[in-house]
Amino acid sequence: MRPAKIDLEAAKALIQWKSLFATEVCERAKRLAAQSGYPDCVTLSHYRMAAKSFSSE
């Protein structure tokens, strides 16, 4: 099976979108950690909750 071709502009947009998503997840995870009383301890659970919060929007 041959790999699918992807338009260069589409690839650039995807990279930008993934970068934005990662930045937003990090920011939300930090806020969740701060709300839990431990702002200096961001856990995997915080990252998971932050990422899942996007699917509920």
URGI-V705980 format. One record per pair of residues at least 6 apart in sequence whose ideal C-beta (glycine too) atoms are under 7 Angstrom apart, sorted by the first residue. I is the first residue (numbers start at 1). GAP is how many residues later the second one is. Records with the same first field share a line. If there is no record, write none. Layout:
BEGIN
I=GAP, GAP
END
This chain:
BEGIN
25=22, 25, 26
28=22, 25
29=13, 17, 18, 21
30=12
32=14, 17, 18
33=6, 8, 9, 13
END
